[in-house]
Amino acid sequence: YLVCLMNSKFFGIYKNIFLNVTVHLTTGDAKEFPIIIPTKDQLKQFEDIFNRAYEIQKNKFEGKISEEEADGKLQEVQEILDILVEQMYMGD
């Protein structure tokens, strides 16, 4: 869940505006992120997103799909992740 949050656009923007405008994220910065405790359904959605991204990367590194194909699939996963995080933090 936390890996997904940290990889969302929402948290990237939040970090740059409110915490640290450098490209580095420190453990001190990470402690300042507001974490919403997800419902069981939300947690399952994040788990599915993580597993999809993991499988895409695994297939890329095993040579089963090209880097370009992986990038396209990962972009789709990113869009789903960003929508889910935005809904959690900004409301429907």
Backbone torsions as a table, in degrees:
resi	resn	phi	psi	omega
1	TYR	NA	-47.4	-178.5
2	LEU	-66.5	-37.1	177.2
3	VAL	-60.5	-42.2	178.5
4	CYS	-63.2	-47.3	179.9
5	LEU	-58.1	-46.5	-176.9
6	MET	-66.2	-19.6	179.9
7	ASN	-99.9	7.9	179.2
8	SER	-87.6	154.8	176.6
9	LYS	-62.9	-37.1	-178.9
10	PHE	-56.0	-47.5	-178.2
11	PHE	-71.9	-30.7	174.9
12	GLY	-63.7	-44.0	178.8
13	ILE	-67.7	-43.6	179.2
14	TYR	-58.2	-45.5	179.4
15	LYS	-59.2	-47.9	-176.5
16	ASN	-67.4	-33.7	-177.4
17	ILE	-85.2	-44.0	-170.3
18	PHE	-104.9	-22.1	-172.0
19	LEU	-113.8	-58.1	-168.7
20	ASN	-157.7	116.8	-176.0
21	VAL	-85.0	0.5	177.2
22	THR	-81.7	170.1	-179.9
23	VAL	-77.9	-10.7	-177.8
24	HIS	-92.2	141.4	174.6
25	LEU	-112.7	117.9	-179.5
26	THR	-94.2	165.6	176.9
27	THR	-63.3	-32.8	176.1
28	GLY	-62.2	-40.5	177.0
29	ASP	-63.9	-44.8	-176.9
30	ALA	-61.3	-32.8	179.4
31	LYS	-67.4	-19.0	-176.6
32	GLU	-89.2	-7.2	-180.0
33	PHE	-69.7	134.5	175.4
34	PRO	-77.5	119.3	-177.1
35	ILE	-105.5	122.2	174.5
36	ILE	-89.9	131.2	176.9
37	ILE	-75.6	120.3	-175.4
38	PRO	-78.0	156.9	170.5
39	THR	-73.3	170.0	177.7
40	LYS	-60.5	-39.8	179.5
41	ASP	-65.9	-43.1	178.3
42	GLN	-64.2	-42.7	179.1
43	LEU	-60.3	-39.9	177.7
44	LYS	-64.1	-40.3	178.2
45	GLN	-62.0	-43.8	178.7
46	PHE	-65.6	-38.5	177.3
47	GLU	-61.9	-42.8	178.1
48	ASP	-63.4	-41.7	178.3
49	ILE	-62.2	-47.8	179.2
50	PHE	-58.8	-47.0	-177.8
51	ASN	-63.7	-37.5	176.8
52	ARG	-62.7	-47.3	180.0
53	ALA	-63.3	-41.4	179.4
54	TYR	-60.7	-46.1	-179.5
55	GLU	-64.1	-39.3	178.1
56	ILE	-61.7	-48.0	179.7
57	GLN	-62.7	-42.8	179.4
58	LYS	-60.2	-46.7	179.6
59	ASN	-63.9	-36.0	177.7
60	LYS	-64.4	-48.7	-177.0
61	PHE	-70.5	-22.9	175.6
62	GLU	-86.5	-1.4	178.0
63	GLY	78.6	14.6	-179.6
64	LYS	-79.2	-26.3	175.1
65	ILE	-135.7	156.2	-179.4
66	SER	-76.6	164.6	177.8
67	GLU	-63.2	-38.5	179.4
68	GLU	-64.5	-42.4	178.8
69	GLU	-65.1	-42.3	178.3
70	ALA	-61.3	-43.6	179.7
71	ASP	-59.8	-42.2	178.7
72	GLY	-63.8	-45.0	179.3
73	LYS	-66.9	-39.2	178.5
74	LEU	-66.4	-33.4	176.9
75	GLN	-63.9	-39.8	177.2
76	GLU	-62.8	-43.9	178.2
77	VAL	-63.0	-41.5	179.2
78	GLN	-59.8	-42.5	-179.5
79	GLU	-63.2	-41.7	178.1
80	ILE	-64.7	-44.7	179.1
81	LEU	-59.2	-47.9	-177.7
82	ASP	-61.5	-39.0	178.3
83	ILE	-65.4	-45.0	-178.9
84	LEU	-63.1	-45.3	179.3
85	VAL	-65.1	-43.1	179.4
86	GLU	-61.2	-41.1	178.4
87	GLN	-62.4	-39.5	-179.7
88	MET	-65.8	-43.3	-172.6
89	TYR	-91.6	-25.2	-177.0
90	MET	-111.3	-8.4	-176.8
91	GLY	89.9	167.3	-177.6
92	ASP	-68.9	NA	NA
